[in-house]
Amino acid sequence: MAELATIATIASTAAGVAQSVNQAQRQGAAEKEQAGALRAQAQARAAQRQDLLAKTIASTRARLSASGASADDGSGQALIDGMRQEAAEDDQADQQALAARLSAGRRSLLSSDGTLTGFSRAVRGANSIGSGLRSLLDVS
């Protein structure tokens, strides 16, 4: 009878682990989908900024030409270079924000997201379950 209880416990544990693995796989797919959506949004914002920059430069060149100033040298060129520099800084800030959002994954069991992501990543990347479990407590 004790053997039957042991087998039932093992089967229950195996079912729980299988369910956890399935949940981790679904979560991983959802994380990849969310990362793709974030990248697409970042690309759309970058394209919108580039379009706005091109229109602003064209408008500025037209105004400078209408006032008799050259947009290719002097203060006209400095103004346009400043616009390009500002757009490049905005692109860089957006890319840094995207990178920060994408790298904000759970790093240890001490994180409070309540999922098994840390466990599944640690065990999948480890040589043994023991080393995987040890890495779960790594706070780095």
HUPETA-V594446 format. One record per helix or strand of 3 or more residues. SS is the DSSP state (~ for helix, > for strand). FROM is the first residue (numbers start at 1). TO is the last residue. If there is no record, write none. Layout:
BEGIN
ss=SS from=FROM to=TO
ss=SS from=FROM to=TO
END
This chain:
BEGIN
ss=~ from=2 to=66
ss=~ from=74 to=102
ss=~ from=117 to=125
ss=~ from=129 to=136
END
